[in-house]
Amino acid sequence: MKYCVAAVLLVIVFTLLLYSCSSVAYQPDTFWEDLRSLIEKEQHRRAIKLLDRADIQEQLAHDGQGYVLIAEDLIYRPGVPDASSDPEDGDWEIPGTSDTNRYQAWQEAAKSFAAQYNAARWALDHP
């Protein structure tokens, strides 16, 4: 019985360690770099988790300017009027997005995040 309890505890500890090592904390000052790094390593699930953890209002305040760009047929800003305009200073293109992206869950998560971020930025820029 002692060995069974010990084995269960070891499995729980091991699982918690794996989860803690694989999770990515949201930090506004490193958010964009963290996202780029995850996509470069093709860690799309972790990148989606990071987008889910991001506080859009906090990130807007930290960034101070710019919109988020998504690549599909064109590079555009979802969530704002005239979304297909050319990139400007302060804009950031989410990496790993395109109309040929094989990671559809990443494409959809990135597009959703960009639309929310951009709509909030538009509201700040056009009160």
Secondary structure, DSSP 8 states (H G I E B T S, - for coil): -HHHHHHHHHHHHHHHHHHHHH-----TTTHHHHHHHHHHTT-HHHHHHHHHH--HHHHHHHH-S--EEEESSSEE-TTSTTTT----TT-EE-TT--TT-S-HHHHHHHHHHHHHHHHHHHHHH--
